[in-house]
Amino acid sequence: MQHAVAAFRRLVVWAGLAAVLHLVWEIAQLPLYTLWDDPDRGRIAAYVLHCLLGDVLIAVTVYLLTAIVFRELYWPERRPWPAGAFMLAAGLAFTASSEWYNVYRAGNWAYTAAMPLVAGIGLAPLLQWFIVPVAMILILRRMARNSPTRYG
């Protein structure tokens, strides 16, 4: 039971970090999407919330997938770079496919001319799924060093 509580706590901390850092990123990259020009600020806020919830869901799913593959719930502290590389690859693959689908297939959003592209996919969302997870790993490792009984 205690292990289940620790696992749940770990996921809550991971999801919280994902929410904060991805929210900052989502807001910062808004000018690179055509939605930024929408006069309905409520629609923009709903879009940011939708994307943020998706980011958190992806982050938690990829965290759990990494934990399963590496058989280590505490992989950010114990195996940060091999497991982290796997997590980054999975997150980037999901992001690239999601961006392609939503931009070119479903038409759910579009890039402005200012968005740099890599093979037709926006550079900002690709960087998001590289920079934000690395920051999350580093933060979680620092938290574990400062409070090992709480996070490790």
Buried (B, 14 or more C-beta within 10 A) or exposed (E): EEEEEBBEEBBEBBBEBBBBBBBEBBEEBBEBBEBEEEEEEEEBEEBBEEBBEBBBEBBBEBBBBBBEEBEBBBBBBEBBEEBBEBBBEBBBEBBBEBBBEBBEEEEEBEBBEEBEEEEEBBBBBBBBBEEBBBEBBEBBBEBBEEEEEEBB
